[in-house]
Amino acid sequence: MALQVGIVGLPNVGKSTLFKALTRKAVDINNYPFCTIEPNVGIVEVPDERLGKLAKMSGTKRIIPAVIEFVDIAGLVKGASEGEGLGNKFLQNIREVDAIVEVVRVFPAQSGSALGGEIIHVYQTIDPERDIDVINMELILADMETVAKRKLKTGKDARAGKKEAVMEMSILEKLEKEFEASRLPHTMIETLSPEEKKIVKNFQLLTTKPFLYVYNVSDVDRPLSPELENRPHVKLDIKIEEELIEMSPEEIEEMGLVSHIGDLAKSAYALLGLMTYFTTGVEETRAWTIPIGSTAPQAGSAIHDDFEEKFIRAEVIHWTKLLEVGSWSNARDTGALRLEGKSYIVQDGDVMVFKI
């Protein structure tokens, strides 16, 4: 699955520095066929210690992790919804991503050696809640315009009593109420039926995408306000993460520093409702990305469409059990392998071989 997470934020919050820190561990894109990466897109590995353990057991020549594409989207200023700054470019780029990582500045203007001097805030004062409101309001304003246009298009059919149009108009009116109350509509959408959620997805709204907040702090252990803590978030000292790029593992250990950058990739993966299953052998041990709740045939399609269309059965074993028995052949000989059919719901950490 090609998954993109857009990194957004106001000027001088650490957005581009975060992108640099993330992509220092970009994996070799030659492992991913038909993958053309623009300069502002970085392929980032999702940290997973299970891969190394499976690869060691199998004597693997090549390890391929699960990955997420992080997109460094043009900076946002107030008025972006009306074209201010690079607003139009910002809004177009963000429509194309699967989720949004919003970088929010929490560190003060001067915070000692870790950040190296004064960094001026675009609004002169440090107020994370205000900054979040600025960005969210620009997304809301852009979506209000989209909803208004959609209502004009749908209204005639709705007045004529066409069932789908009536349902769509009801959803548009609910969205409009959320926007008028300056709310992102995530909570409201959770109350909709599966059919209604599909309709919302077709609107391609900015505010309906999953959000993860990255708080750029000068101390990752310091508690934040309850308002900030209650949002889905990761805390990072982004300047420190950038400095770690230039340091050797020995220097990092000697100074007692710890990188938290991997927490972002893992949190983004979870935010998108994703999980991992594995294939392993001498040639390759690989993590495959699928939505939580996927059936065995659906999981197989991550490898090739034929694995879904021509699926017969799958041999399955959990990764911990496979390590316990020591090899795939031992798993088969001892009866530890399970044969699963089309209705099997794949579990995170399954190791699988597909039969077609």
N, C-alpha and C positions, 0 to 999 in steps of 0.2 A: 504494500500500500504506500502510495506517495502522500505523505502527510506534511502539511505546512503550518507552521505557527508563526504569526506575525509579531514582531517586537515593535511596540509603539511607546511613545512617551513625549513629554514636553522637551524643549531644548535644555541641555546641561543637566540631565538627570542620570546619565550614565548608559544610555541606550546603545550607542555605538561601541562603547568600551565593553559592555556585556557581550555584544555580538563577537567582538574580537576574542574575548576570553572563552566563549563557547566554542568557536570554530578552531581554536588551537589544537583541538583533538579531532578535527574532521577526519573521517575515515576515507580510505582510498575509493574514489567514485568509480574507478574502473571495475569494481565489484558489482556495480549496479547498471545493467544494460539500459541503453536508450535514455540516459540521465544527463541532460545538458544543464549545467548550473551557471546561472548568471552571477556576476561579481557580488551582488548583495544577498546571495543565498548561501547558507552554509549547511552541509550535512553533518549532523551531530549524533554521535553514538549514544544509545540509551544504556547506561552502565548496568551490567548484569553478570554477577560473579558465577552464575550457573554455567555460562558458556565455557569459561576456562576449565571448569571441572569436568564437563562433558568432553571437551576437546582433549584433555589430558588422558582420560579413560580410553578414548578412541584412537589416540595417536594421530590426531588431525593435522593435516598440512596447512589448512586455511580456516580462519575463524571469521564469520560475518555476523556482526551484531545487528540488532534492530536499530533503526535510525529515524530521526525526525529532521525535516528541513526547517531551519529557522531563517526567517526573512527579515532583514533590517529595513523596515519601512520608513519612508520619509517622515521627518519630524512634524509634529502637530502644534498648531497655535490656535488660540481662540479665533473663531470665525472661519475655521477650515470648511465647515459645512456650506459656507457661502463662497468658497474659493480662496480664502486668505492663505498667504504663505504658499505651501505646496499642497493645500487642502484637497484639490481635485485628485491629484496623484495619490495622496494618502488614502483617500476614501476608495479609489479604484483598487489599489493594491490590497487593502484590507478585506475587500469583498472576496478576494480569491483564496484567502487562507482558511484553514479549518478551525483555528482557535487563535485567541489574542493573548499575548503576554504584555501586560501594561507595566512599564518600569516607572516606579514612583520614588522620588527623592525623599529620603528621610534624614540623611546625614546633614549636619549643620554647615554653614558657609566655611567655617574653619574647624577642622577636626583632627589636627595634629599630623604626624608624619605619614599616617596611612593614606591620607588623601592629598597631602602635599600642597598646602596653601589654600587661598580663598577661591571658591568657585561660585560665581554670581548666579543667583536664581533669576529666571526670566521675569518673575513677579516680585523680586526683591526680598521676599520673606519665605521661610520654610513652613509649608502647610500641606502635608500629604493629602488630607481629605479634600481640600480645595482643588488640588491638582487633579485628583481622581474625578471630581465633579466636572472640571473643565473638559477633560477628554470625553467622559461619558456623555456630557451634554452635546458635544459636537456630533457624536454618533447618533444620539437620539434625534437631533435636528435633521440630520441627513435621512434617517429612517422615517421621520414624520412626513417628509416630502415624498418618499417612496410610497408610503401607505396612502397618502392623499391621491396620488396619481393612480394607484391601484383601485381605489374606491370609485374614481370616475370611470374607469374601464369596466368594473364589475357591476356598477349600480344599475344599468339598464336591464341586464339579465336577472339581477336580484329582484327588481320591481316586477319583472315578468313571472316571478315565482320559480325560476329554475333552481333545482335543489342545490347543486354545487355552488352556484353563485350566492345563494342565500347563506350557506355555511361560510363561504369565504368572506362575505360582508360582515357577518357576525364576528369572525376572528379579527378582521381589520378594525372594527370598532373597539374590540377589547384591547388591541395593541395601541390604538389611539389614546385610550384612557390611561394606559400605563405611561405613555410618553408625556401626556399632559401633566401627569403627576411626577415627572422627572425621574421615572423609574426604568431601569433595565427590565425587560419583560420575562426574565428567566423563570421566576416563581409562577407567574400566570401561565406560561406555556406548559409547565408541569401538570396543570389541571386539565389540559386538553386531551382529547382522545387520540389514539395513534393516527387515525385518518386526518384529524385536524392538524396534528404536528407535521404531517407530510405536506400539507398545504402551506404552513408557515415556512417550512424549509425552502419551498419553491419561491418565496418572496426574496430570498438572498439578502436578508437584513443584516446589518452590522451588529446590532445589539443582541441578536439571538445566538451569536457565537459563544462558545465557552470562554470564560475569562480566567486568567491566572495573573495575580499581581506579584511583581518582583519588587520588594522593598530594598532600595539601595541604602544600606545602613553602614555606620562606622563600627558597630559592634553587634555581631549576629546573635549574641547571647542576651542582649538587653531586651526586656519586654517592651512591646509596643502598646499603643492605646487599644482598648477593647474594640473600637470601631475598625481599626486596621487588622487586628488579630482575627476578627470574625469573617474576614474575606478569605477566599482560597488564595494562599500566598506562599512564597519562598523568600526568606531573608538572605541577602548576599551583600558582602562588602566587595563591590564590583571592582574597585581600584586594587584591592589586595589580590583578587582573582587575576587581574591583568598582570600584576607584578610576579605572580607565581609562574606565568608563562616563561619568564626569563630565568627561572631558578632551576637548579638540578634537584632531583629527589633527595639527595644527601643534604643539600642546603635547606630544603623545606623541612626535613625531619629534624635537623639540628636546631632550627628556629622554632620548632614546635607549631608550625602552621598547618592548617587543614583546609583543603579546597572543598567548597560546598557546591561547586558549579554543576556536578552531576545530579544534584537534587532537582535542578530545574528540568533537565531532560526527563527524569523519572516522573516528576509531577505533571509535566505536559502530556506524557504518555497516558497517565492515569486520567487526566482531565478529559482526554478524548475517548475514554471508555475502551481502551485497548488492552490487550493481553498478548502473551508470547507462548508459542509452542516451538519445539526444536526438532531439527533433523541432525543426525550425527553419524560420522563415518570417518574413514581414513582420509578421504579427499577433502571433506568439508564438515564443519560443525556450524550450524546456522540458526539464528533466531528469526522466526517468522511472525509478523505482526498481523493480528486479526481483531475484529471487534469482540468484546465480551459477549458470550452467548452464541457464538458461531457453532454450527453443526460441523461434523467431520468433512462432508463434501465442500462446505463453504470455506473451511480452513484450507483444504487442498487447493482451492482456486488461487490462494496466495502464491503457490508454486507455479501452477499452470492451469488454464481453464479446463484442460482435459481431466484434471484430477477431480473436478466437480462434475463435469458432464458424464464422465465414464466411470465414476466411482463405484467400486464393488464393496470394499471394506478397508479398514485401516488396522494395522497393528499398533497398539498404544501401550505405553508404560510411563509412569510418572518419573521425572528425572532423578528423584531421590532413591526410588526403588531400583532404577537402572544402575546407579552408582553402587548401590548395595550389592547387587548380583555381579557386577564387574564388567559385563559386556553384553552386547545384543544377543550373541549366540547363547550365552548362559541364561539370559532372560527367556529365550525361546525354549531351551532344554529343560528349564525348571518350571515352566508353565507360568512365569511371571508376566509374559506378554498377554494382553487382552485383544480379542478380535472384536472390533466395534463396527456397527453399521451406519446407515445414513442418518439415523435420528440421534446419534451420540453428540452430546454437547461437549466440545473440547474444553479442557481445564487448563488454566495457566500452569506452565511447567510440564505439560505432556511432551513426551518424545514420540514421534510418529513415523510410520512408513505406510504409504498409500498403495493400495492394490487397484489397478484399473484393467 
